[in-house]
């Protein structure tokens, strides 16, 4: 479950992301390619090749939550 977004950073990854990537690969992308902390209090939104598709990644202090739309 995602937290209240009033107290959280939202990071949008504008590059087209390969949606075959899972949680581990997306978390690695956040830390390696963008030099951000995947365990930070933030939601990371990844855009796909289609404009109506995205994935959201969030660390909820017990594990990563991945939501796809």
C-alpha positions in Angstrom: 0.0 0.0 0.0 1.2 3.5 -0.8 1.6 6.2 1.8 -0.1 9.5 2.1 1.6 11.5 -0.7 1.5 14.8 1.2 4.6 13.8 3.1 6.6 12.1 0.4 8.8 12.9 -2.6 7.7 11.8 -6.1 10.4 11.2 -8.6 9.4 10.8 -12.3 11.7 8.8 -14.5 11.0 10.2 -18.0 13.1 7.7 -20.0 11.2 4.9 -21.5 11.6 2.0 -19.1 11.5 -1.6 -20.1 8.5 -2.9 -18.2 9.8 -6.4 -18.1 12.1 -5.2 -15.3 11.0 -6.2 -11.9 11.5 -4.7 -8.4 15.2 -5.4 -8.1 16.1 -4.1 -11.5 14.0 -0.9 -11.1 15.6 -0.3 -7.6 19.0 -0.7 -9.2 18.1 1.7 -12.0 17.2 4.3 -9.4 20.5 4.0 -7.5 22.9 3.4 -10.4 21.5 5.5 -13.3 20.0 8.3 -11.3 22.2 8.3 -8.2 19.1 8.4 -5.9 18.4 6.3 -2.8 15.7 3.7 -3.6 15.1 3.3 0.2 14.3 7.0 0.5 10.8 8.3 1.5 9.9 8.6 -2.2 7.7 7.1 -4.9 9.5 6.5 -8.2 7.3 6.6 -11.3 8.6 4.9 -14.4 7.1 5.7 -17.9 6.8 2.9 -20.5 6.9 3.2 -24.2 3.1 3.8 -24.3 2.0 7.1 -22.8 -0.8 5.5 -20.7 1.5 2.9 -18.9 3.6 3.4 -15.8 5.1 1.6 -12.9 5.4 3.0 -9.4 8.0 1.7 -6.9 8.0 2.5 -3.2 9.9 1.2 -0.1 7.5 0.8 2.8 10.2 -0.1 5.4 9.5 -3.8 5.1 9.9 -4.3 1.4 9.3 -2.7 -2.0 5.8 -2.2 -3.3 5.4 -2.3 -7.1 2.3 -1.0 -8.8 1.7 -1.2 -12.5 -1.0 0.6 -14.5 
